[in-house]
Amino acid sequence: MNTQSHLDSRATRRTVLRAMLGVGAIGFPTIVPSRVFGSSAPSNLIHVAQIGCGRIARTSEMPGVLRHADLARFVAVCDLDDVRLADGKTMIEESYARRLGAEGYAKVKTYHDYREMLKDPAIDAVCISTPDHWHAQPAIEAVLAGKDVYLQKPTSLTVHEGRQVADAVKKTGQILQIGSQQRSDPQFLRTCELVRSGKIGKVVRVEIGLPIDPAGGDPTPTPPSNLDYDMWLGSTPLVPYTLDRVHPQTPDIKKRYDRPGWLRCEQFGAGMITGWGAHHVDIAHWGLGVEHSGPVEVHATAEFPKAGLWDVHGPYHVEARYADGALMVISDKLPNGVKFIGEDGWIWVTRGSYPVPAGTNQTKSMDASDPRLVDPTTPTGSVKLHASPKHDHHLDWLTSIRTRAEPAAPAEVGHRSNSACLIAHIAMKTGRTLKWDPTAERFINDPEADKMLHRPQRSPYGTDALATG
């Protein structure tokens, strides 16, 4: 098939899919069976590209898409680190070779610059698994290029960037799924349906436990290797390269993908308040039904390192009040999870791999004042929330690409969850109670705090250039 025929085939496939899966297509299934176009037809697959081939990509996005080879195929990978780029290509091609045979898939293209990759009309969607400071810009550029997006959380480095992402998705109509995968886990879905259905009465308090990052890090400058360091810094300030500022460089492939140092540098993120907070605050918002809003008042305290390279917050305590009076407390002193406390009882939930609070009688990922609420045979109530197919967040995204229906964690929802974390971080920095207007997304009568909703962006990178250029 020549290039033009291939593009015509893809255009025809998209037109047919959109017609079949439109609002009036009640009689059609959500996933078009392979027999509609033929199981081996390349045009029947969603062509996906991976931006960023680091730790999270290798443990989340890449395996998440690879296990659905009947729906989607990776066709390209991109990374600024030559070694990670080669590792990503190898991981994908070896997976397809095992599943499909040596001749059953196309070789994966490699790119250093994702902007070149986005020009390929054969790519339908991208997974973005970059450091936090490189989330917003490629997400916006991808949807403007007509690509659907799976974007790792947190949505953005600042509230300003997050608003730009949500607006770009709304403007283009592209599908964007935030990597808040807890929304696809059954215990979180059940908990939020129970809470929203009033099974514990009016919620008065939500308690969220998150971990903390260590201080330290070697600030000694060294020459960068394998890496386009200027572009890796992106819109953030130009600072010397150090290994502990970026990610491991080692021949040992397992250690190569250990937790990277950039997670502990405020230049590239806000620390655990967004790293883990974007997950648990998202669940709190889901349960409270404030997914398109946010708190109205925030107070926070935190300890920050006084020496070393890593400067994100240490121990912290956050209190955020919502318009209905509910208080959300976030602290490193609480167990890792989310506890909804209502006038008539409580429900606590966490990931399956994390321990429940000491003193409870549950050994899994959910506990409640009324044991019947934990029992999966007990109906959750009248409120039914978005249930991901097979409790699979990546499958939910691929399904949304096919149906054009909103995914479990859309852009606006992810932006609002992250915003609550970012304004908590600003409250940590100011050390005073802040009043927040969730409609205007501004602090009330606090110009100093408002300035922290945006960071200067180093040219030629940054979202502002996209918004004004």
DONUDREN-269717 format. One record per residue (C-alpha): x, y negated, z negated; residue number from 1. Coordinates in pm, whole numbers, plus 50000, padded with zeros to 5 digits. Layout:
+-------+-------+-------+-----+
:    xx :    yy :    zz : seq :
+-------+-------+-------+-----+
:     X :     Y :     Z : NUM :
...
+-------+-------+-------+-----+
END
This chain:
+-------+-------+-------+-----+
:    xx :    yy :    zz : seq :
+-------+-------+-------+-----+
: 50000 : 50000 : 50000 :   1 :
: 50148 : 49659 : 50095 :   2 :
: 50153 : 49372 : 49849 :   3 :
: 49850 : 49189 : 49991 :   4 :
: 49642 : 49508 : 49998 :   5 :
: 49741 : 49576 : 49639 :   6 :
: 49630 : 49229 : 49531 :   7 :
: 49306 : 49260 : 49729 :   8 :
: 49241 : 49595 : 49559 :   9 :
: 49295 : 49441 : 49216 :  10 :
: 49069 : 49148 : 49299 :  11 :
: 48796 : 49385 : 49418 :  12 :
: 48834 : 49597 : 49104 :  13 :
: 48801 : 49291 : 48881 :  14 :
: 48495 : 49166 : 49072 :  15 :
: 48322 : 49503 : 49044 :  16 :
: 48409 : 49539 : 48674 :  17 :
: 48285 : 49193 : 48587 :  18 :
: 47961 : 49252 : 48779 :  19 :
: 47902 : 49590 : 48614 :  20 :
: 47991 : 49469 : 48266 :  21 :
: 47811 : 49135 : 48274 :  22 :
: 47529 : 49024 : 48047 :  23 :
: 47266 : 49205 : 48250 :  24 :
: 47456 : 49534 : 48273 :  25 :
: 47272 : 49696 : 47983 :  26 :
: 47278 : 50042 : 48132 :  27 :
: 47655 : 50065 : 48173 :  28 :
: 47906 : 50199 : 47919 :  29 :
: 48156 : 49966 : 47757 :  30 :
: 48453 : 50147 : 47914 :  31 :
: 48423 : 50225 : 48283 :  32 :
: 48496 : 50598 : 48335 :  33 :
: 48800 : 50680 : 48545 :  34 :
: 48576 : 50856 : 48795 :  35 :
: 48440 : 50517 : 48908 :  36 :
: 48765 : 50442 : 49087 :  37 :
: 48949 : 50772 : 49059 :  38 :
: 49157 : 50875 : 48762 :  39 :
: 49487 : 50813 : 48937 :  40 :
: 49399 : 50475 : 49088 :  41 :
: 49653 : 50215 : 48966 :  42 :
: 49388 : 49943 : 49003 :  43 :
: 49179 : 50118 : 48736 :  44 :
: 49441 : 50048 : 48469 :  45 :
: 49505 : 49731 : 48272 :  46 :
: 49859 : 49623 : 48352 :  47 :
: 50029 : 49499 : 48034 :  48 :
: 50359 : 49319 : 47974 :  49 :
: 50542 : 49299 : 47642 :  50 :
: 50694 : 48969 : 47526 :  51 :
: 50941 : 49035 : 47245 :  52 :
: 51072 : 49389 : 47188 :  53 :
: 51170 : 49368 : 46821 :  54 :
: 51061 : 49540 : 46502 :  55 :
: 50688 : 49460 : 46518 :  56 :
: 50666 : 49538 : 46889 :  57 :
: 50821 : 49881 : 46833 :  58 :
: 50595 : 49967 : 46538 :  59 :
: 50270 : 49803 : 46648 :  60 :
: 50211 : 49670 : 46999 :  61 :
: 50415 : 49914 : 47204 :  62 :
: 50283 : 50233 : 47041 :  63 :
: 49937 : 50074 : 47020 :  64 :
: 49918 : 50035 : 47398 :  65 :
: 50120 : 50347 : 47483 :  66 :
: 49867 : 50576 : 47317 :  67 :
: 49601 : 50453 : 47560 :  68 :
: 49773 : 50540 : 47886 :  69 :
: 49433 : 50630 : 48033 :  70 :
: 49328 : 50263 : 48001 :  71 :
: 49646 : 50058 : 48023 :  72 :
: 50010 : 50079 : 48128 :  73 :
: 50309 : 49870 : 48042 :  74 :
: 50460 : 49736 : 48362 :  75 :
: 50712 : 49485 : 48224 :  76 :
: 50905 : 49387 : 47912 :  77 :
: 51072 : 49061 : 47816 :  78 :
: 51326 : 48970 : 47549 :  79 :
: 51603 : 48713 : 47501 :  80 :
: 51828 : 48982 : 47350 :  81 :
: 51982 : 49211 : 47614 :  82 :
: 52003 : 49509 : 47377 :  83 :
: 51641 : 49478 : 47262 :  84 :
: 51528 : 49437 : 47620 :  85 :
: 51699 : 49763 : 47720 :  86 :
: 51567 : 49940 : 47408 :  87 :
: 51213 : 49828 : 47489 :  88 :
: 51231 : 49950 : 47848 :  89 :
: 51373 : 50284 : 47733 :  90 :
: 51111 : 50334 : 47463 :  91 :
: 50824 : 50277 : 47706 :  92 :
: 50963 : 50481 : 47993 :  93 :
: 51053 : 50775 : 47769 :  94 :
: 50702 : 50773 : 47624 :  95 :
: 50542 : 50777 : 47968 :  96 :
: 50783 : 51045 : 48090 :  97 :
: 50682 : 51273 : 47802 :  98 :
: 50312 : 51216 : 47860 :  99 :
: 50287 : 51170 : 48236 : 100 :
: 50594 : 51342 : 48376 : 101 :
: 50898 : 51188 : 48538 : 102 :
: 50707 : 51082 : 48850 : 103 :
: 50381 : 50988 : 48679 : 104 :
: 50452 : 50619 : 48613 : 105 :
: 50619 : 50315 : 48762 : 106 :
: 50949 : 50194 : 48623 : 107 :
: 50915 : 49901 : 48384 : 108 :
: 51041 : 49563 : 48504 : 109 :
: 51260 : 49354 : 48273 : 110 :
: 51263 : 48978 : 48223 : 111 :
: 51464 : 48739 : 48006 : 112 :
: 51224 : 48448 : 48059 : 113 :
: 50858 : 48528 : 47997 : 114 :
: 50756 : 48229 : 48209 : 115 :
: 50888 : 48409 : 48516 : 116 :
: 50700 : 48721 : 48413 : 117 :
: 50372 : 48530 : 48381 : 118 :
: 50394 : 48441 : 48752 : 119 :
: 50334 : 48807 : 48847 : 120 :
: 49967 : 48836 : 48956 : 121 :
: 49976 : 49213 : 48903 : 122 :
: 50001 : 49161 : 48525 : 123 :
: 49660 : 49148 : 48358 : 124 :
: 49757 : 49104 : 47993 : 125 :
: 50049 : 49044 : 47759 : 126 :
: 50140 : 49145 : 47406 : 127 :
: 50330 : 48871 : 47220 : 128 :
: 50545 : 49007 : 46936 : 129 :
: 50793 : 48724 : 46898 : 130 :
: 50906 : 48539 : 46583 : 131 :
: 50639 : 48309 : 46435 : 132 :
: 50778 : 47990 : 46592 : 133 :
: 50737 : 48150 : 46936 : 134 :
: 50370 : 48253 : 46900 : 135 :
: 50173 : 47951 : 47016 : 136 :
: 50360 : 47841 : 47329 : 137 :
: 50363 : 48173 : 47519 : 138 :
: 50004 : 48242 : 47412 : 139 :
: 49886 : 47914 : 47563 : 140 :
: 50094 : 47963 : 47879 : 141 :
: 49962 : 48318 : 47916 : 142 :
: 49594 : 48224 : 47902 : 143 :
: 49656 : 47932 : 48137 : 144 :
: 49812 : 48185 : 48376 : 145 :
: 49496 : 48397 : 48359 : 146 :
: 49635 : 48668 : 48131 : 147 :
: 49458 : 48822 : 47832 : 148 :
: 49665 : 48824 : 47514 : 149 :
: 49738 : 49031 : 47206 : 150 :
: 49912 : 48786 : 46971 : 151 :
: 50086 : 48889 : 46653 : 152 :
: 49985 : 48699 : 46341 : 153 :
: 50022 : 48434 : 46217 : 154 :
: 49865 : 48249 : 46509 : 155 :
: 50105 : 47956 : 46490 : 156 :
: 50379 : 47776 : 46302 : 157 :
: 50156 : 47475 : 46229 : 158 :
: 49786 : 47387 : 46208 : 159 :
: 49835 : 47158 : 46508 : 160 :
: 49969 : 47442 : 46726 : 161 :
: 49694 : 47677 : 46611 : 162 :
: 49427 : 47433 : 46721 : 163 :
: 49596 : 47409 : 47061 : 164 :
: 49590 : 47790 : 47096 : 165 :
: 49222 : 47819 : 47003 : 166 :
: 49127 : 47536 : 47238 : 167 :
: 49323 : 47687 : 47528 : 168 :
: 49151 : 48023 : 47484 : 169 :
: 48809 : 47856 : 47471 : 170 :
: 48887 : 47652 : 47781 : 171 :
: 49012 : 47943 : 47990 : 172 :
: 48773 : 48215 : 47871 : 173 :
: 49059 : 48463 : 47836 : 174 :
: 49052 : 48739 : 47573 : 175 :
: 49292 : 48683 : 47283 : 176 :
: 49316 : 48928 : 46997 : 177 :
: 49512 : 48824 : 46687 : 178 :
: 49713 : 49110 : 46534 : 179 :
: 49506 : 49105 : 46214 : 180 :
: 49467 : 49480 : 46237 : 181 :
: 49304 : 49515 : 45894 : 182 :
: 48979 : 49408 : 46065 : 183 :
: 48985 : 49741 : 46245 : 184 :
: 49051 : 49950 : 45931 : 185 :
: 48734 : 50116 : 45795 : 186 :
: 48783 : 50020 : 45428 : 187 :
: 48808 : 49648 : 45509 : 188 :
: 48505 : 49664 : 45738 : 189 :
: 48305 : 49845 : 45471 : 190 :
: 48410 : 49604 : 45199 : 191 :
: 48313 : 49296 : 45399 : 192 :
: 47978 : 49444 : 45501 : 193 :
: 47902 : 49524 : 45136 : 194 :
: 48001 : 49175 : 45023 : 195 :
: 47815 : 48999 : 45305 : 196 :
: 47507 : 49215 : 45231 : 197 :
: 47500 : 49090 : 44871 : 198 :
: 47590 : 49419 : 44702 : 199 :
: 47795 : 49237 : 44434 : 200 :
: 47579 : 48925 : 44427 : 201 :
: 47708 : 48578 : 44500 : 202 :
: 48088 : 48580 : 44528 : 203 :
: 48245 : 48346 : 44273 : 204 :
: 48611 : 48441 : 44307 : 205 :
: 48845 : 48620 : 44549 : 206 :
: 49184 : 48739 : 44426 : 207 :
: 49462 : 48806 : 44676 : 208 :
: 49796 : 48964 : 44593 : 209 :
: 50094 : 48919 : 44823 : 210 :
: 50465 : 49007 : 44793 : 211 :
: 50755 : 48760 : 44796 : 212 :
: 51076 : 48732 : 44994 : 213 :
: 51423 : 48737 : 44836 : 214 :
: 51658 : 48440 : 44834 : 215 :
: 52010 : 48469 : 44978 : 216 :
: 52138 : 48507 : 45332 : 217 :
: 52485 : 48438 : 45468 : 218 :
: 52504 : 48091 : 45630 : 219 :
: 52845 : 48152 : 45794 : 220 :
: 52824 : 48059 : 46165 : 221 :
: 52925 : 48327 : 46415 : 222 :
: 52910 : 48341 : 46795 : 223 :
: 52577 : 48482 : 46919 : 224 :
: 52593 : 48807 : 47112 : 225 :
: 52342 : 48962 : 47353 : 226 :
: 52113 : 48663 : 47295 : 227 :
: 51999 : 48341 : 47462 : 228 :
: 52013 : 48158 : 47130 : 229 :
: 51907 : 47813 : 47252 : 230 :
: 51581 : 47949 : 47392 : 231 :
: 51536 : 48173 : 47087 : 232 :
: 51536 : 47858 : 46870 : 233 :
: 51272 : 47718 : 47101 : 234 :
: 51101 : 47402 : 46978 : 235 :
: 51273 : 47417 : 46637 : 236 :
: 51591 : 47219 : 46556 : 237 :
: 51929 : 47320 : 46693 : 238 :
: 52123 : 47490 : 46411 : 239 :
: 52430 : 47719 : 46411 : 240 :
: 52378 : 48085 : 46489 : 241 :
: 52417 : 48326 : 46200 : 242 :
: 52322 : 48691 : 46191 : 243 :
: 52104 : 48641 : 45883 : 244 :
: 51915 : 48360 : 46056 : 245 :
: 51804 : 48580 : 46345 : 246 :
: 51795 : 48962 : 46348 : 247 :
: 52038 : 49255 : 46297 : 248 :
: 52299 : 49340 : 46559 : 249 :
: 52425 : 49693 : 46505 : 250 :
: 52489 : 50013 : 46707 : 251 :
: 52254 : 50199 : 46469 : 252 :
: 51916 : 50169 : 46643 : 253 :
: 51723 : 50228 : 46320 : 254 :
: 51905 : 49951 : 46130 : 255 :
: 51885 : 49731 : 46440 : 256 :
: 51515 : 49691 : 46372 : 257 :
: 51528 : 49631 : 45998 : 258 :
: 51338 : 49334 : 45857 : 259 :
: 51496 : 49026 : 46023 : 260 :
: 51637 : 48720 : 45851 : 261 :
: 51425 : 48467 : 46043 : 262 :
: 51124 : 48574 : 45834 : 263 :
: 51296 : 48414 : 45533 : 264 :
: 51377 : 48081 : 45700 : 265 :
: 51123 : 47796 : 45687 : 266 :
: 51244 : 47676 : 46025 : 267 :
: 51068 : 47973 : 46183 : 268 :
: 50777 : 48041 : 45945 : 269 :
: 50627 : 47970 : 45604 : 270 :
: 50721 : 48291 : 45424 : 271 :
: 50484 : 48545 : 45276 : 272 :
: 50198 : 48296 : 45244 : 273 :
: 50151 : 48334 : 45620 : 274 :
: 50341 : 48661 : 45674 : 275 :
: 50110 : 48870 : 45454 : 276 :
: 49864 : 48592 : 45372 : 277 :
: 49733 : 48574 : 45726 : 278 :
: 49614 : 48935 : 45681 : 279 :
: 49450 : 48912 : 45341 : 280 :
: 49308 : 48560 : 45377 : 281 :
: 49152 : 48679 : 45701 : 282 :
: 48971 : 48952 : 45508 : 283 :
: 48867 : 48702 : 45241 : 284 :
: 48721 : 48476 : 45510 : 285 :
: 48546 : 48772 : 45673 : 286 :
: 48385 : 48873 : 45346 : 287 :
: 48289 : 48517 : 45253 : 288 :
: 48152 : 48444 : 45600 : 289 :
: 48372 : 48135 : 45649 : 290 :
: 48566 : 48257 : 45952 : 291 :
: 48516 : 47930 : 46140 : 292 :
: 48580 : 47703 : 45846 : 293 :
: 48820 : 47688 : 45553 : 294 :
: 48867 : 47564 : 45196 : 295 :
: 48775 : 47213 : 45089 : 296 :
: 49033 : 47181 : 44811 : 297 :
: 49371 : 47345 : 44754 : 298 :
: 49623 : 47334 : 44470 : 299 :
: 49944 : 47537 : 44464 : 300 :
: 50273 : 47577 : 44283 : 301 :
: 50580 : 47763 : 44406 : 302 :
: 50949 : 47815 : 44340 : 303 :
: 51188 : 47753 : 44629 : 304 :
: 51550 : 47879 : 44651 : 305 :
: 51817 : 47626 : 44557 : 306 :
: 52102 : 47801 : 44745 : 307 :
: 52161 : 48036 : 45036 : 308 :
: 52034 : 48046 : 45392 : 309 :
: 51688 : 48184 : 45318 : 310 :
: 51462 : 47907 : 45196 : 311 :
: 51101 : 48029 : 45211 : 312 :
: 50899 : 48018 : 44891 : 313 :
: 50954 : 48260 : 44603 : 314 :
: 50696 : 48315 : 44323 : 315 :
: 50376 : 48115 : 44381 : 316 :
: 50019 : 48055 : 44269 : 317 :
: 49748 : 47912 : 44498 : 318 :
: 49390 : 47814 : 44418 : 319 :
: 49161 : 47724 : 44709 : 320 :
: 48801 : 47615 : 44658 : 321 :
: 48536 : 47666 : 44928 : 322 :
: 48224 : 47459 : 44996 : 323 :
: 47991 : 47709 : 44826 : 324 :
: 48200 : 47700 : 44509 : 325 :
: 48389 : 48027 : 44558 : 326 :
: 48749 : 48015 : 44437 : 327 :
: 49025 : 48202 : 44623 : 328 :
: 49335 : 48276 : 44413 : 329 :
: 49656 : 48391 : 44585 : 330 :
: 49950 : 48504 : 44373 : 331 :
: 50254 : 48728 : 44378 : 332 :
: 50145 : 48844 : 44029 : 333 :
: 49835 : 49018 : 44168 : 334 :
: 49838 : 49367 : 44328 : 335 :
: 49873 : 49367 : 44706 : 336 :
: 49516 : 49356 : 44829 : 337 :
: 49190 : 49161 : 44816 : 338 :
: 48939 : 49163 : 44529 : 339 :
: 48592 : 49012 : 44573 : 340 :
: 48434 : 48924 : 44239 : 341 :
: 48062 : 48853 : 44243 : 342 :
: 47796 : 48773 : 43987 : 343 :
: 47688 : 49140 : 43991 : 344 :
: 48017 : 49328 : 44030 : 345 :
: 48342 : 49352 : 44224 : 346 :
: 48509 : 49534 : 44512 : 347 :
: 48884 : 49571 : 44565 : 348 :
: 49046 : 49679 : 44892 : 349 :
: 49397 : 49729 : 45030 : 350 :
: 49577 : 49922 : 45301 : 351 :
: 49586 : 50297 : 45263 : 352 :
: 49960 : 50301 : 45203 : 353 :
: 49945 : 50062 : 44907 : 354 :
: 49863 : 50156 : 44546 : 355 :
: 49538 : 50048 : 44382 : 356 :
: 49555 : 49834 : 44066 : 357 :
: 49672 : 50001 : 43746 : 358 :
: 49389 : 50127 : 43531 : 359 :
: 49144 : 50203 : 43810 : 360 :
: 49025 : 50553 : 43890 : 361 :
: 49077 : 50527 : 44267 : 362 :
: 49376 : 50678 : 44443 : 363 :
: 49299 : 50547 : 44789 : 364 :
: 49246 : 50204 : 44937 : 365 :
: 48917 : 50089 : 44785 : 366 :
: 48766 : 50052 : 44438 : 367 :
: 48452 : 49891 : 44297 : 368 :
: 48270 : 49822 : 43972 : 369 :
: 47994 : 50051 : 44103 : 370 :
: 48156 : 50377 : 44231 : 371 :
: 47865 : 50427 : 44472 : 372 :
: 47992 : 50135 : 44680 : 373 :
: 48313 : 50326 : 44756 : 374 :
: 48117 : 50634 : 44869 : 375 :
: 48105 : 50624 : 45252 : 376 :
: 47758 : 50784 : 45245 : 377 :
: 47616 : 50479 : 45065 : 378 :
: 47469 : 50232 : 45318 : 379 :
: 47656 : 49900 : 45324 : 380 :
: 47342 : 49690 : 45366 : 381 :
: 47177 : 49463 : 45620 : 382 :
: 47486 : 49285 : 45751 : 383 :
: 47676 : 49470 : 46024 : 384 :
: 48008 : 49331 : 46137 : 385 :
: 48231 : 49400 : 46437 : 386 :
: 48342 : 49765 : 46431 : 387 :
: 48647 : 49844 : 46642 : 388 :
: 48623 : 50164 : 46850 : 389 :
: 48796 : 50448 : 46666 : 390 :
: 48916 : 50191 : 46409 : 391 :
: 49190 : 50103 : 46658 : 392 :
: 49284 : 49735 : 46689 : 393 :
: 49467 : 49775 : 47020 : 394 :
: 49185 : 49981 : 47167 : 395 :
: 48947 : 49708 : 47053 : 396 :
: 49156 : 49458 : 47251 : 397 :
: 49167 : 49677 : 47563 : 398 :
: 48792 : 49731 : 47536 : 399 :
: 48736 : 49355 : 47518 : 400 :
: 48950 : 49307 : 47827 : 401 :
: 48720 : 49542 : 48014 : 402 :
: 48390 : 49412 : 47874 : 403 :
: 48487 : 49045 : 47831 : 404 :
: 48319 : 49060 : 47489 : 405 :
: 48484 : 48892 : 47191 : 406 :
: 48740 : 49113 : 47011 : 407 :
: 48761 : 49184 : 46637 : 408 :
: 49003 : 48898 : 46565 : 409 :
: 48954 : 48619 : 46822 : 410 :
: 49167 : 48308 : 46848 : 411 :
: 48946 : 48069 : 46651 : 412 :
: 48913 : 48316 : 46362 : 413 :
: 49288 : 48381 : 46354 : 414 :
: 49358 : 48008 : 46362 : 415 :
: 49128 : 47943 : 46066 : 416 :
: 49277 : 48222 : 45856 : 417 :
: 49627 : 48097 : 45927 : 418 :
: 49526 : 47736 : 45863 : 419 :
: 49416 : 47824 : 45510 : 420 :
: 49762 : 47973 : 45451 : 421 :
: 49944 : 47676 : 45605 : 422 :
: 49758 : 47416 : 45400 : 423 :
: 49834 : 47626 : 45091 : 424 :
: 50201 : 47602 : 45191 : 425 :
: 50165 : 47224 : 45227 : 426 :
: 50011 : 47216 : 44879 : 427 :
: 50315 : 47408 : 44750 : 428 :
: 50537 : 47140 : 44900 : 429 :
: 50345 : 46840 : 44770 : 430 :
: 50273 : 46987 : 44427 : 431 :
: 49935 : 46817 : 44403 : 432 :
: 49570 : 46898 : 44467 : 433 :
: 49476 : 46837 : 44831 : 434 :
: 49127 : 46771 : 44968 : 435 :
: 49070 : 46932 : 45308 : 436 :
: 48809 : 46859 : 45575 : 437 :
: 48768 : 47191 : 45761 : 438 :
: 48563 : 47028 : 46038 : 439 :
: 48812 : 46756 : 46124 : 440 :
: 49106 : 46979 : 46020 : 441 :
: 49264 : 46691 : 45831 : 442 :
: 49339 : 46614 : 45468 : 443 :
: 49116 : 46354 : 45308 : 444 :
: 49291 : 46024 : 45234 : 445 :
: 49638 : 46183 : 45239 : 446 :
: 49851 : 46063 : 45535 : 447 :
: 50164 : 46222 : 45386 : 448 :
: 50005 : 46568 : 45385 : 449 :
: 49858 : 46509 : 45732 : 450 :
: 50210 : 46462 : 45871 : 451 :
: 50288 : 46820 : 45765 : 452 :
: 50017 : 46960 : 45995 : 453 :
: 50261 : 46915 : 46284 : 454 :
: 50636 : 46955 : 46331 : 455 :
: 50857 : 46770 : 46580 : 456 :
: 50920 : 46987 : 46886 : 457 :
: 51263 : 47012 : 47046 : 458 :
: 51259 : 46954 : 47422 : 459 :
: 51216 : 47125 : 47664 : 460 :
: 51021 : 47368 : 47446 : 461 :
: 50696 : 47329 : 47257 : 462 :
: 50319 : 47328 : 47291 : 463 :
: 50289 : 46950 : 47317 : 464 :
: 50463 : 46955 : 47654 : 465 :
: 50196 : 47200 : 47774 : 466 :
: 49913 : 46988 : 47639 : 467 :
: 50038 : 46664 : 47799 : 468 :
: 50234 : 46788 : 48100 : 469 :
+-------+-------+-------+-----+
END
